[in-house]
Amino acid sequence: MSTWRTNLISMACVCIVATTASAQSQNRLPVAPADMQYRYEAAPLGFLDIVTMRDGTKFVGKIMEWADEVWIFNPAGNATRVPTSQVDTLLFRRDDRPVLKPALPDLTVQFIERLPHESSYRGLVNDDGTALNGTARPQRHQGGQQITLRISIANGGFAPSQSVSVAVYADDQTIKTAELPAVAPGDSHVVETTWNYNLGAKQFRVLIDPDGKQQEAARWNNSFVEPVQALGVLVRVSAGLGDGGFGLTDTHNVADFVQYQLQSFNALMAASTHDLAPNGIIERVRCDKLEIATTDATPVPDGRYDAVIDFKLPEYSQQAAGYTLRMDWPTMRSLAAQLGLADPSPLETGVAQSRMYNRFGRPALVEHTLSDSERGFMGGVAGCRFSRVEAAYLNAVRGKPRGVRGSYLNQIPGNIGFVVHDREGKPLPGVEVGIFQLGRTETGDSLLRGAGGNSPLIEAATDESGGLQLPNRPVTAGVSVDGIGARANAFGTIAQDYSNGLMAVRLRHGGKESFHFISLLDAQAAVLDGHEQQWSVTFHTPFVAGEVPTSPPYVVPLAAEETEAGEAALAWPLPRGVAPERIREWQLYERRGYAGQDHEGWHLREVRLPGDNALRDLIDATDVVPDFTPDQRNEDVFITIAMVSKDGSLGSMSEPGFLSSASQARSLAIWSDTAFISLDTEGPIRMLYWDAVAGTQPYMPINDAEPGYEPHFAGLAFRDATLIAADPVNHCIAMYDVSRDRHTLIRVIPDQDVWPGAPGFMPGAFATPQDVAVDADGRIYVADTGNHRVQILSGQGEPQGLLDPDYRFLQPSAVCFAFGHLCVTDNAGTRVRVYRIADGKATFKLELPQLSDAGRAIVDHQGQIFVCAAKESGDERSLLRFAPDGESATFVDKVQRSDLGAIVRPRGFYQHGNDATQAYFVNDFPYGVRRVQLAPQP
């Protein structure tokens, strides 16, 4: 059976459900919103749609959705209503049900055209919302003005209709009764009448064949209603749109599909209620004319309609087959944009958009998100209700001619400031402030940045009251055609698409740092709350005022195997010069989320008393956070510690310890004093870095050299200060310069024109590469997993052949070079082969006995081989040591402990070039870097 499937996690298809006009079924169907006048009949047995809930429960029937609900109709027309948040998937199974064209007529109202047309500013305004020179003020219908109503009635059935009567009403007033002549299938007829425009009238109503003179394929669409006061829309539809069988309105009439879309849009506006819009959005739209779009369609005259929308069949046949079964929300968003709304999505910034630096000179990885209510209709998932800001604007300009987009973004407070509070909630003076702002580059990228380099746009300090008033920047004066003026403000000239509507605030005090945001959307909401002249934001920080005790520099997460208690633990070094007897207690704070996003701030998680449970040179805090395991978390966790002295003074917080939500580490490489760790995750942070200053922290390089490139890191290696990363998702290797403050993408190999990248099999191309290694002469070895080979590249990335071309590798997954030897792991992690690399040539040396879950292996000066692997299938991965024995090797022992702590499911061997006696690897969660002693060079 052919099906059409929608996953509500990524897309919510939202439609409107309404009552039937048939007296026979009127009592069976639930009542839809009062504004929803369109109607449909009961679900026939042919509908076998399936709704699958997140808990696995399933419902079968006819699926129709509305806003935040899904309605499932059974054949009797009774509905089960469930929240969309509880729905996993929708399965539309309608293509195979009988859709024989009934040999019956089907009359329906296509549209009501009103003459003269109400003109608008559409296409006749400048970018700033002012009218083009010579543009006349749009004319709207006035009370008492005589207008002509041209009611187009089509026969969407498959038999000629009889001559039937038609009645036209304005509320309860009869405007026209007429006899509709016979209409052939696919044809239409216009009933014309005049009416003196009455501003108090609410709706036009058209009844076709009210006496039931003829049998039709559907009779519910013989009744048509549209609001009197509404904005006129020209609707163009693709030719053949109505040829795909029944749509969501149970008819073959494309006009029913179009009217359903517009009336659903109206009903969604009515349902978007807020404190300032208790009756929802009063604005309405209507179809003034419906045209079949052709390749030689006449251009639409500017100013004729308030909006022009197109319903087009998708290019892909599978999507086209189900198109008429659902709401076309992208087209409805286009309609809302023409009504003046802007999409706030640019205010949501990811970590890759940050061009700010923290106090260590490292990338400040911050992101800004919006709540579902803030995203509203324009920025939310399909069918979201309109936001409070959207509703306020649409109600303010109700009935006005359209043509301006985003002018309401200028409605922000005349002055904006903020107050910084310390950890106790008291205003904090003397805080260093740096302001950065979102903006578009010449290439169109949207970045959070300052004046250049690490310099903010604004540098200042909070005053004695902890406050700072942002300076207003001049703007071009002017008033848009919908009456909204621009004035000097903290954001400067406001882009009408929100693209510069975000400021990041970097705060520094007492050696600590905190990042916060001021959003244009919040500024608009502040005006709605009465802060038109002055708005002050409060930033809650972890800062401590005055002289404070010295707190530990950072928190160290420990794996369960590293503690006597056998559970996940945290530890922190005792600060230098602080005697244990001076400490009253340690206060442990936690923040969940990501990087600089700090909506809720730090939460006190635990208070620990000092004791004699020293773990090496660390003060151990076992059992503090018992859920530190990846399978129990779905977001990153930050942990920080503060010391309370005997006199009750609270110290500042330590550097946050970072625990990623990734399932496991993949690889690591070391340059200078920093270890880079790749993660097996689909989250935004796919790499970590570790050093002795700030512990383990998120890492994100700049990828501006390849717009659209979203890296996925696997194996890592260094060639001098160039980090080389295998990217199995984009089928390439990427090179980064880490000698700069902000590590930057140099190039990708091979060159790609489109992202995500595609696999290749020619020399220098890759298919799912999993690992890289660099030998002593700078040559690069790539585990070209999908092509079952190990490629050799020059230091500049030019292909130089294959490793052991006569040997058949099977999905090589790991390569590692050390002390003149290259180890290759393949065959699903069961085989490790060792090659001697000398004078640019590779010579096979030996193969380890069969292993399980093997990763990188490394050879020391005495020829011993260390490998991260399990010795037998079913064992846990550990660190194994082998001694050479001809063309094979003999198992020596399992290394139980490193000099940096326990060994826990290790991954990613790497030999640090500065110390020939050490090899490093990364433990499994929580990804601690460990090292093992190698035999010294003879």
N, C-alpha and C positions, 0 to 999 in steps of 0.2 A: 504494500500500500504506500502510495506517495504521501509524504508528510512534510510539514513546514514547522520548524522548531525554533523557539525563542527561549533564551536563558535570561531570567530576570535579574541575575547578578550583574550582567553587563548592560542589559537593555530592558526597560519596562514598557510594554506596549499598552497604552492606556486608551480606552474608548469609553463611550457614554452609553448607558442603558436607559431605556425609556418605556413608557406605557404604550399600549396598543389603542387604536381608535375603535377597534371592534368591540361591541358590547358583549359579544360572546366570550372574549378572553380578557376583558378589562379587569375583572376581579381576580384573575389568576396571577397577573404580573405585578411585581413590586413597582412602586412609584419612584421614578428618577427625580433628580433635582427639578424644581418647578420651572427653571429656565430652559430645560431640555424639552423642546416641543416635538422633536422628531420621534418617530415611533417604529416599532417593528413587531412582527408576530411571533408566536411561540416557536421554540426550537424544534424542528422536525427530527424524526428518528435518524435521518442521514448524518446528523452531526455526532461525531465520536471524538471530539477534542478531549485531551487528557491534561489535567492540572496535577502536577506532582509537588507536594509540599516538602518543606525542608526536613520534616520528620519522616518522610517516606510515604505518607498518606496520599492517595490518588482520588481524583474525582473525574467522572466522565460526563460529557454533555456538550453544550454550546458555550464556548468561552467568550465573554465580553468583559472589558475592564473599564474602570473609571477611576482616575486619580490614584488614590492609595488603596483601592480595592480591586479584587477580581471577582466577577460574578459568573457562576457556572449554572446554566439553565438546563433542566431536564426536559424531556419531550412534552411534559404537561405545562411547561412555561414557568415552573417554580424555580427560584434562584437560591443557590448557596453562595454566601458572600464571605470572602476571606481576605485578610490584609495582604497586600503585595509583599510586605516584609517577610511573610511566612511562606512565600511561594518560591520554589526552586526553578521549575521549568514549565513552559506551556508548549503543548504539542497539538498543532492544528492538523486535524485529519479530515480534510474536506474535499480533496481533489478527486477521490474515487467514489464519492457518493453520487447517486443519480442526479444529473443536472440536465435532464432532457428539457429542451426548450418547450414550454407549454404552448399549445396553439391557442393562446388567449391574448387579448390586449392587456396592457399595463400602463395606465395613464398616471403621470406624475408632473408636478410643477418643477420646471428646471430652474427658473429664476424670475424675479420681478425687477425689470429695468425701470428706473425712474428718470423721467425727462422733464425739464433739463437736468443734466448731470450736476451733482454737487462737485465743484472743483476743489483741488487741494494743492499743497506745495510739493507733492511728490515729483522729484526730478527737477525742482525749480529752486533749490536752496544751496548755499555754499556749505563748505565743510563745517563752518562755525555755527550753522543754523540760521544765518541771515538769508533773506531772499535775494535771488539773482537780480541784477539790474533789469528793470523793465517788467518784473513779475507783478501781475495784478493780484490784488488781495482775493483769495478764493471766495467764491459765492456759495453760501449754504441756503437751504430752503428756509423760508420765512413763514411765520404764521399767516394763514389766509392766502398764500401763494397757490395758484392752480398748477398742479403737476400731473403729468401723464404716467399712468402705470401700464407697462407692457408686460403682461403675464404670459410667459412661454410655457406651454403645456406639451410634453412629449409623450409619445407612445413607445415605451421601452419593451413592449411585449412582442409577440410573434404572430399576431393576427390583427387585422384592421379593427379599429374601435367603431362602435355605433355613435350616432349623434346623441350626445348627452348634455345635460344642463351644467352650468358653472355658476357659482355664487361667490362674490367677492365682498368682504366685510372689512371695515375699520372698527375694531372692537365689536360692538353690537350693531353698528350702523351698516346697513346694506349699501354698498357702493354700486354694484353692478350685478345683474343676472343676465346670462346669455346662453345661447345654444352653441355648444361646441360641435363643429361638424366632424364627420368621420375622419380619423387620422390613421394613415398607413403606418405599418411597423417601421420604426426608425425615424419617422417624420415628427414634426412639431407644428403647433398652431399658436398664434399670439392672440390673446384676448386683451383688448385695449380699453382703458377707461380713464377718466379724469377724476381728480379729488382735490379739494381745497385743503392744503396742509394744515393740520391741527396739532399744535405742539403738545397738547394734552393726551393725544391718542397713544395707545401702547403697542398695538400690533395689527398687522394685516393678516387676514385669514382667507384662504381659498378652499372651497369645497368643490370637488369634481364628482359629478353623478351622485349627489347627496341622496337620491331616491333609490339607489341600488338597481338601476335599470339594466346594467349589463354585468355579466360575470367577468372578473379580471384575474390575472395571475396573482396579484396582491392588491388589496383594497386599502390597507392602512395608509399608503402614500397618496390616496385621493384627498387627504386632508393635509394642508400646508399652512404653517404659521411662520412669520418673521417679524421682528420688532420694527416699529416705525422709526424710532431714533437709533440709527446704526450707521456705521461707516461702510461705504460702498466698496466692494472688492471685485476686481475682474479675475475670474478663474479660467485658466487654460488647462486642458487635459490632453494627455497623449492620445493619438489616434489608436483605436483598438483597446482602450482601457477597459471597456465594458464587455469585452469578448471572452473573458476568462471564467465564465460561470458565475454562480451566485457570489455576492460579496458579503460584507459584514451586515448589510441591511436585508439580506435574503431576496434580493431582486437582481435583474440584469441591468437595471437603470443606473448609468454612471451619474446621473443627476442626484439620485438618492445617496450615492457614495459621497459626492461633493457636499451636499447639504448636511449630511451627517457629520462630516469633518468640521464644518463651520459651526454648526450648532453644538457640537461637543466642545469646541473652543470657547464658545459663549458660556456653556454650562460650567466649564472649569473656572472661568473668570468669576462667575457667580458664587462658586464654592470657595474662592480664595478670600476668606474672611480674616480680618485682623482688628486690633483695637481701634485703628483709625479707619477701618473699612468694615464695620460690623455687618453690612449687607453685601459684602464682597465687592468686586469691581463692577461698576455700573455700566461701563463701556460695552458696546456690542458691535458685531460685524455682520454683514449680510452679503449674499452674492448678487451683485447688480447685473452681471452678465456672465454666461458660461460659453466658452469657445473651444472648439476642437483645434489643438495646435497642429500646424503643419510646417513643413520646412520653409514655405514662403509666407508664413504668418505676417500680417501687417504689424509694424512696430506700434507699441502702445503710446498714444500721445501723452506727454508729461502733463500732470495736473488734472487728468480726466478722472482718475480713481484715487482713493485713499491708499489702496494697496493692490498689487498684482501678484498672484501666486500661480505656480504651475504644479500639477500633479503628473509625475512622469513615472513610467514603468522602469524599475531597476534594470540595469544592463544584464545581470545574471539571471538566467532562466528560472533557477530555483526560487530566488527572491521575487521575481516577477509573478510566479505562480501564486504566491501567497499575498501579493501586494494589497488586493482589495479586501483581504480578511482583517485588516488592522488599520489603526490610525497612522497617518503619515505625519509624525511629530516633527521631523526636520522641516517640512513645509509649513507647519504651524508656527515653528520658531521664526521662519522667514516672515510670516505674517506679523508676528509680534514685533520683530525688528522694524518693520515698516510702520508700525504704530508708535515707534519711538523708543523701544526698549533696547538696552545694551546687555551683552553677555558678560557677567562678572567673572567668568572663568580665568581671565588673565591674572586675577588677584591670587589665584592658587599657584604658588611657585614651588618647584622642586629643588632639591639640593644642588643639581647641576646648574641652576640659574644664579647661584650665589657667587658674587665677586667680592666678598668681604673676607677679612682675615681676622683670626683671633690673636690674642696677645703673644702667642708663640710664633706668629708669622705663618701659621698654617691655614688652610682653607677653613672658613667658618661655615660649616654645613648646616644651614637653616632652611626651613621650608614653612610655607604659610598655607593653611587650608581654610576652607569655608564650611560652615555647617550646612545641612540640607536645607534649612529654612532660608539661609542667606543665598544659596545658589538659585533658588526660585525656579521659575519656568524656563528662563533663558539659559541658565547654567546647570540645571539639575538633570536627572535622568528623565526619560520620556514621560510626559504627562504629569510632572510635578506641579503643584499649585504655585501660583504667583507669590512672590515674596512680599513682605510688608512694604519695601521701597517701591517695587514694581506697582503694587496696588495703589499706593499713594499717588504716584505720578499719573497713572491712567485715569484715576478718578479726578485728578486736578485738571486734566485737559480733555475731559469727556466732551465729545461732539466737535472738538476743534479740528480743522483740516490738518492732515498729516503731511509728512515729508521730512521731518527732522528726527534724527536718531541720537539719543544719548545726551540731549541738552540738559536733562535733569541732573546729570552728574555734577553740574556747577552749583547745585543747591547744597552747599556745605557751610559750616560755621565760618564767620568772618575771621575768627582767630582760633588757633589750636595750640594747646600746650599740654604738658604732662608733669606729673609729680612722681618722684621716685621714692618708694618706701623700702626700708630695710626689712630684715627678717621678722622683726617684732611689729611691723606695721607703722613705724614712725618715719616721717619725712627725713630724707638723707641729703644733706648739702654736700657740695664738692665732688659729685659724681661726674666723671669724664663721659661726655656724650659724643657719639659719632652718628650722623644721619646719612643713610644711603637710600636710594630711590630706584624703583622699578622703571625701566625704560627700554625702548627698542633700539637695537644697533642698526647700522646702515644695511646689514644683511637681513634684517627683520627679526633677529633673535631677541628674546625678552630676557633681560638680565637685571639683577639687583646689584647696583654698583655705586661707586662714589665719583669723585672728581678725576680719578685716574690712579692706577696702582692701588695702594692701600689707603689713600686719602679719602675721607668722607666728604660729602657735599657740604656738611655743616659740622664744625667742631666747637663745642662749648662745654660748660659745666653747670650743674644745678646750683641754684641760689640758696640762701640761708633757709628757705622753706622747702627745699628739695625740689623746686620746680624749675621749669624752663619753658619759655614762650617761643614757639617756632616763628621765625620771621616770615612775613608775607612777601610773596614774590609777585611782581607786576604781571598782568595779563593784558591781552588786547581787549579793550572795552567793547561791549556790544550786547545786544539783546536778540535772542533767537525769535523766530516767527511765532513760536508758541509762548512767548512772553517771559522766558527765563534768561536772566542776565548773568554775565561773568564778572567777577571782581577779584581783586588781589587776594591771594590765599597761600597757604603753606605748601601746596602741591605745585604751584605755578600754573601754566596753561594746561588745563585738564584735557587729556585725550578722550574723545567721546566713546571709546571702546574699553575703558578701564585700564589701558595698557601702561599708564604711568601712575596708577592710583594706589600705590603701596609704598610706604616708607618703612625701612628697617632701622631700628634704633639700637646701637651698640652701647652698652653701659659698662664702665670699668670703675672699680673702687677696691682699694685695699688688696691689690693683686688678684682680684677676681673679676669675672666678666659675665654679662648676661645680655641676651638678645631679645628684642620685642618688636612689635609691629603696630603701625598706625595705618588703617585701611580706609580708602575712600568710601567704601560701602558703610563702614562704621560711622564715618563722618556724616553721610547722608541720613543714617538712622538717628544720629544725634540731633539733627535739625528737626526731624519728626518728633523728637522728645522735647523740643522747646529750646535747644541750645543753638539758636541761629547766630548769635553774636560771639559767644565764647564757649569752647568745649575743652575740657581738661580730662586727660586720660591718666589713670593711676597704674604705675608699673610696680608690681610686687617682686622683689629681688631676694636672693639669698645673702645679700651683703650684711655685714655687721658694723655698726658705728663704733668709733673709738678704739682704744687699745684692747686687743683680744688675745687669748691664749693661742699658741701655735698648734694648728691642727695637722693631722697627717697629710702628706702631699697627695696621696691617691689611695684608692681602694683596689685590692687585688681579688678577683673571683677565683675560687679554688674548686676543682672538680671533686666529686664525692670520694674518689680513691685517694685523694691527697690529705684527707682529714681522718683523725682517729674515730670520729663519730660516724664516718661512712656516709655523710650527707653533704650536699652542696654547702659551701661555706664562703665567707668573705674574710679577708684579712687586710690589715693596714700597717704600714711601718710606723714605729714609734718615732715622733719628731725628734730631731737632734736637740739636745740640751733640755729635754723635758723628762723629768724624773717621774716614774710611775706613781709615786706617792703624792704628786701634785694633782693627779687626775681624779675627779669625782666620778665622771661617767663619760661614755661615748654616745652620741646621738646619731643614729643612722637614718638618712633620708633617701627617698626613692622617687623617681619620676619615670613614667611610662609614656611612650610615644616615639618621637624621633627628634634628635638633634636640637635645634634652636626653638622648636615648637613648644611653647611653655605656657599653654593656656591655664593649666591648673596649678602650675608651680610644683615645688617640692613638698612631699608629704612625709612627716615623721613616721618611720616604719618601726623602729625598735630603739630601746635604750639598753645599753650594755654596761655593766659595771666592770672596772678593770680587775684582772686576776693574774694568776701566775701561769696561765695556759699559753705560754709563748710557743710559737711555731717558728723555729729559726730566729730571725730578727724581726718577726712580725707579731703583732698582737692579734690572736685568732678570735674570730667571732662566728663560731659554728652555729648552725640551725637558725641563723638570723632570717634568711629568706628561703623557706623550704621548697618553693616552687621554681627554683632555678634549673629547670630542665627544658630543653627546646620544645618538647611535645606539649608542654603546659602553657606556653606563651605564644601570642600571636603579634606581639609588638616588642620593640626594643626596650631595654630597661637601663636606666642610669642610676647608679648608687653613689652616694657621697657621705662622708663622715665629718662630724664636728666634735671637738673636745670641750667638755665643761670642766673648768678648774675647781679647786676646793672652795674658792671664794664665790662660786656661782657664775663666773664670767663664761660666756659662750663664745667659742672660737669660730673663725670663718670656716666655710665648707672646703673640703678637699677637692682636688680635681675629680670629676665624676668617673667612676668605673663604668665601663660600657659592656653590656651583655646583648649580643645580637640575637634576633629571633631566628636566624638561619639554622637549618637542620644540622649542618656539619661544615667543617673547613675542607678546602680542596688542596691548597698548595701554599707555599710561602717562598719568599726570596728576601735577601738582606742586602741593604746598601748602607754604608756608613754605620750609624748606630740605630737604624730603623728597620724593623721587619714588616713586610707587606704580606697580608694573608688574604687569599681569595676564599669566597664563601659559596656554598651551594645553596642559592636562594633566588627567588624571583622578586624579592623586595628591592627598594631603590638603592640600598647600600649592598654592593656585592664584593667589597673589599674593606679590610681593616688595616690599620697600621699600629705598630706597637713600639714604644720606646720607654726609657726609664724616667721620663719627665711626666707624661700624662697617662701612662698605661696603654690599654687597648682602646682605640678610638675609630670612628667611621672614617672612611677615605673615599674621596671622589675627585678624580683629575678633571681637567678642562678638556673637552672634546670639540672645541670650536673649529679645529681644522677640518672636521668632517661633520657638517651640519646633518642632523638626523640620525647620527650614529649613537646607538644605545649599547654600551659595552656590557658583555657578560664575561667575567674573568674566570679562567680555569688555571692552567699551569703558568708559573711565573719564573723569570730569570732576569739577571742583570748583565748588561754589557757596558762596563764603566758606569756612567750615571744614567744609562738608558734602561728603563724597565720594559721588558718584553713580556706581553701577556697573550696567551692563547685564548681565542674567543670561539668556542664551539657553536654558538648560536648564529653568529655572523660569518662563520667560516673564514676567519682571517687571523692574523696576529697583529697586535697593536703595539706601537712603541711610544713610550712617554719619557720626556726629559724631567728627571726629578731633582736636577740641580737648582731649579728655580724655586721661589717661594710657593708658587702655585703650579703644581706639576701639570705639564701640558702635553697633549697628544702631538707627536711629530708626524707620524704617518701610519697607515694601515697597509698590510700586504696580504693579498694583492689589492690593487686599486679597485674601488667599488663605486659604481655610479648611483646605485639605489640601495637604501637600507630598509629592512634587514638584508644583509649580504646573502649571496647565493653560493652553493658549493661548486667546486671545480675540480678537474682531474689533471689539467696540464701542469707542467713544472712551475712551481711558484704559486700554485692555487691549492686550496685545501678543502677538505670535507670533514666537518666537525673536529677540528684539531683540539687535542686535550692538554698538551703539555709542550714546553720548550726548554732547551738547555743551551748553554754557551760554553764552548771549549776555551782552552788557554790562548788560542790564536784569534778568538772573537767570532768563530763560525757559529752559526745558529742551527740547532737540530730541532725539528718540529715533529711531534707525534701526530702524523696526519691520519687520524683514527679511521675516518670513513673511507679513506683510500687504501688502508692496510699497508702503510709504508711510513718510513721515517725520512723526511726530506732534509737536505743540508743546504743552508743558505749562507752566503757571505755575510760579513758584518754589516754590509749595506743593504742586505735583503735580496740579493740576486741568487737565483737557484743555481746550485753547483752539483746536483745529482742526488742519489739515494744512498742511505746507509745499507750496506750489505744487500745490494740489489738482487742477488741470487737467492736470498732467503725470503720465505713467505711469512711476513708478520701477519698476525690476526688482530686487528683493531688495537694497535699499540696505544696505551693510555698514559704512560709515564716515561720520561727520560730525565737523566740526571748525570752531570759531568763533575768529576773531582779527581785530582791527582793523576791525570792522563788516562782516565777510564770513563767510558760512557755506559751507563746501565739503561736497558730498555725493558719495560714491563708491558706484556701484551697477553693475548689469549684469555680475556676476562679476568685478568689479575692472577693467573695461575703460573705464569712463566716470566722469569727474569733472565735476560741474556746480557753478558758483560763483554765490552769491546775495548781493546787497547787503541788509543788515538795517538799517533805519532807521525810527524812530518806530513800532516794533512791526510793521513790514511787511517782507515779503521780495520783492525784485525780482531776476529772473534777469539775470545779467550776462554770463557766458560759459561755454563748455564746452571743456575741454582736448581735444587730439587723442586718438584711441584709444590706450589704454595696456594693460598687462598686469599682473596681480597688484598692482593699486593699492590703497593703504590711505588713510590720512588725508592731506589736502592743507591748506595754510595760505597765506594771502595777507598780504603785508607792506604797509607804508605806501605804497610806490611801485606797488602793484598786481601785483608779481611773485608767481607762484604756485610754491610748493615742494610736491612730492608724493613720498611713499615709493612707488615703483612701478618696474616694468620698462618700458622704452620699446617693446620688441617682445616678442612671445610667444617664450618660450624663453630670454630674457635673465635675468640675475640681478637681483633687486630692488635698487635703489639710490636715491639722492636726486637727483631731477630738478628743474630750474628752468625755468620758462616765463615769457614776457613777454606781457602782454595784447595782443590784436590784434583789435579789434572784438568780435564775439560768439564769437571763438575765441582761441587763444593760440599763440605761436610758441616752439618749443623753443630754449632758450638754451644750456644745458650740463648736464653731470652733475657734481654737487658731489663732489669726490674726498676731501675731508678736512675734519673739523671742528677747532675749536681745542682739543678734548678728546681728539683721536685719530682713528684711521681710521674710516670709515663702512662698516659691514658689514651688508648686508641689513636696512636700517632699518625700523622700524615705529613707529606711534603718535605722530604729531606732537602737540605741545602747546605753547601759548604761555604762558609764565610771566608773570602779571600784574604782577609787581614790576619787570620789565625788558622794555621794549617793543622792545629790539633783539635779543632772543634767542628762539629757538624750540628746543624740546628734542624728542628722540626716543630710542628705545632700539635698540641694536644687537641683531642676532641673537646666539645663544649666543656668549659667556657673559653677555649681557644688560647690557652697559655703557651707561650714560646718556651721551648726546652732545648737543651743541648746535650750531646753525648761526646765523651772523650775519644779521640782517634789516636792511632799509633803515631808518634812523632816521626818526622822525616829523618832517615838515617844520616 
